[in-house]
Amino acid sequence: MLNEREIRALCLELLDTAWPTYLTTIDANGYPQTRAMFNLRNRNRFPELIPLFENHCEDFMILFGTNTSSPKLLEITKNPATSVYFCIPEKSRGAMFGGDLQIVDDMELKKALWQDGWERYYPDGVEDPDYTVLKIFPRVVKGWTGSSTFRLEIGEKQ
């Protein structure tokens, strides 16, 4: 059985190394909708973003860039409850981070997250009206490592 310190270390390893991550929202009919997303906390793929997450080792804040026109935005406005799943199958590790997803309209954060090459998704660049940032401060983490499972209550949004 893992203690809280070990669980938190495992969670940070998943946040820092898993690729990709899977975001699940709930559609208008109440069905889960899961899609792969860039794990912007992945230290190898997005080393320039490391400073954005340095003060979020306790609250496990997760950020995504996405299209404003995506169906997930309507789903989030109707029901912000979501889960984000990170896994490293070759190490037999995974965790679901659950909480309420927020739509963030902060130009400084959008600029900080912006990546070269995202013009293919947002042709007008960082100020493209179709570029949106999503944020979650998970309230619960449920996961597994090897044959052990764990649950960590994080609490209310920070």
C-alpha positions as CSV (number, residue, x, y, z in Angstrom):
1,M,0.0,0.0,0.0
2,L,1.4,3.4,-1.0
3,N,1.5,6.2,1.5
4,E,0.5,9.8,0.5
5,R,4.1,10.9,-0.2
6,E,4.6,8.0,-2.6
7,I,1.2,8.6,-4.3
8,R,2.1,12.3,-4.8
9,A,5.5,11.3,-6.3
10,L,3.9,8.9,-8.6
11,C,1.3,11.5,-9.7
12,L,4.1,14.0,-10.5
13,E,6.0,11.4,-12.5
14,L,2.9,10.7,-14.6
15,L,2.2,14.4,-15.1
16,D,5.8,15.0,-16.0
17,T,6.3,12.1,-18.4
18,A,3.1,10.6,-19.8
19,W,2.3,11.1,-23.5
20,P,-0.3,11.8,-24.6
21,T,-3.0,12.4,-22.0
22,Y,-6.7,11.7,-22.3
23,L,-9.4,14.3,-21.5
24,T,-13.0,13.1,-20.9
25,T,-16.0,15.4,-20.9
26,I,-19.8,14.6,-20.8
27,D,-21.9,15.3,-23.9
28,A,-25.5,16.6,-24.0
29,N,-26.8,13.0,-23.8
30,G,-24.8,12.2,-20.7
31,Y,-22.2,10.1,-22.4
32,P,-18.4,10.4,-21.8
33,Q,-16.4,11.8,-24.7
34,T,-12.7,11.0,-24.5
35,R,-10.0,12.4,-26.7
36,A,-6.2,12.5,-26.7
37,M,-4.6,15.9,-25.8
38,F,-1.1,17.2,-25.6
39,N,0.3,16.8,-22.1
40,L,1.7,20.3,-21.7
41,R,3.3,19.2,-18.4
42,N,5.5,16.7,-20.2
43,R,9.0,17.9,-19.4
44,N,10.7,16.3,-22.5
45,R,8.2,17.6,-25.1
46,F,7.5,21.0,-23.6
47,P,10.6,21.9,-21.5
48,E,9.9,25.7,-22.0
49,L,6.6,25.2,-20.1
50,I,8.3,23.8,-16.9
51,P,8.2,27.1,-15.1
52,L,4.4,27.4,-15.5
53,F,3.9,24.2,-13.5
54,E,6.7,24.6,-10.9
55,N,4.4,26.0,-8.2
56,H,1.7,23.3,-8.9
57,C,3.3,20.2,-7.5
58,E,0.7,20.1,-4.7
59,D,-2.4,21.0,-6.6
60,F,-1.5,19.2,-9.8
61,M,-2.9,22.0,-12.1
62,I,-3.3,20.8,-15.7
63,L,-3.6,23.1,-18.7
64,F,-4.7,22.4,-22.3
65,G,-4.8,24.5,-25.5
66,T,-7.8,23.7,-27.7
67,N,-10.1,25.1,-30.4
68,T,-12.9,27.4,-29.2
69,S,-15.0,25.8,-31.9
70,S,-14.5,22.3,-30.5
71,P,-17.6,20.5,-29.2
72,K,-15.8,20.0,-25.9
73,L,-16.3,23.7,-25.1
74,L,-20.1,23.4,-25.2
75,E,-19.9,20.2,-23.1
76,I,-17.7,22.0,-20.5
77,T,-20.1,25.0,-20.3
78,K,-23.0,22.6,-19.6
79,N,-21.1,20.3,-17.3
80,P,-17.6,21.1,-16.2
81,A,-17.1,17.7,-14.5
82,T,-14.2,16.0,-16.2
83,S,-11.4,13.5,-15.9
84,V,-7.9,13.6,-17.3
85,Y,-6.1,10.3,-17.6
86,F,-2.3,9.9,-17.6
87,C,-0.6,6.5,-18.1
88,I,2.8,4.9,-18.7
89,P,1.8,1.4,-19.7
90,E,5.3,0.1,-20.0
91,K,5.8,0.9,-16.3
92,S,2.3,-0.3,-15.3
93,R,1.2,3.1,-14.0
94,G,-1.8,5.3,-14.6
95,A,-4.0,7.8,-12.8
96,M,-7.2,9.7,-13.4
97,F,-7.4,13.3,-12.2
98,G,-11.0,14.4,-11.7
99,G,-12.5,17.8,-11.1
100,D,-14.1,20.7,-12.8
101,L,-12.6,22.1,-16.0
102,Q,-12.4,25.8,-16.5
103,I,-12.4,27.8,-19.7
104,V,-9.6,30.4,-19.3
105,D,-9.5,33.7,-21.2
106,D,-6.2,35.1,-20.0
107,M,-4.0,36.4,-22.9
108,E,-0.8,36.2,-20.8
109,L,-1.4,32.5,-20.1
110,K,-2.3,31.9,-23.8
111,K,1.0,33.5,-24.8
112,A,2.9,31.5,-22.2
113,L,1.5,28.2,-23.5
114,W,1.8,29.1,-27.2
115,Q,4.0,26.6,-29.2
116,D,5.7,27.0,-32.5
117,G,3.7,25.0,-35.1
118,W,0.3,25.6,-33.4
119,E,-0.5,27.9,-36.4
120,R,-1.8,24.7,-38.1
121,Y,-4.6,24.6,-35.5
122,Y,-4.9,28.4,-35.0
123,P,-3.9,30.2,-38.2
124,D,-4.1,33.7,-36.7
125,G,-1.6,32.8,-34.0
126,V,-1.9,33.3,-30.3
127,E,-4.7,35.9,-30.8
128,D,-6.8,33.6,-32.9
129,P,-10.4,33.6,-31.6
130,D,-10.4,29.8,-32.0
131,Y,-7.6,29.4,-29.5
132,T,-8.8,28.6,-26.0
133,V,-7.0,27.5,-22.8
134,L,-8.6,25.0,-20.4
135,K,-7.5,24.5,-16.8
136,I,-8.3,22.0,-14.1
137,F,-7.3,21.8,-10.4
138,P,-8.1,18.1,-9.7
139,R,-10.1,17.3,-6.6
140,V,-9.4,13.6,-6.7
141,V,-6.8,11.2,-8.1
142,K,-7.5,7.5,-8.6
143,G,-4.8,5.3,-10.0
144,W,-2.7,2.2,-10.2
145,T,0.8,1.0,-10.2
146,G,1.6,-2.6,-10.7
147,S,-1.1,-4.5,-8.9
148,S,-1.8,-1.7,-6.3
149,T,-4.5,0.9,-6.6
150,F,-4.7,4.3,-4.8
151,R,-7.0,7.2,-4.2
152,L,-5.9,10.7,-3.2
153,E,-8.4,13.5,-2.2
154,I,-6.9,16.8,-3.0
155,G,-9.7,19.0,-2.0
156,E,-11.3,22.1,-3.4
157,K,-9.9,24.1,-6.3
158,Q,-6.9,26.2,-5.3
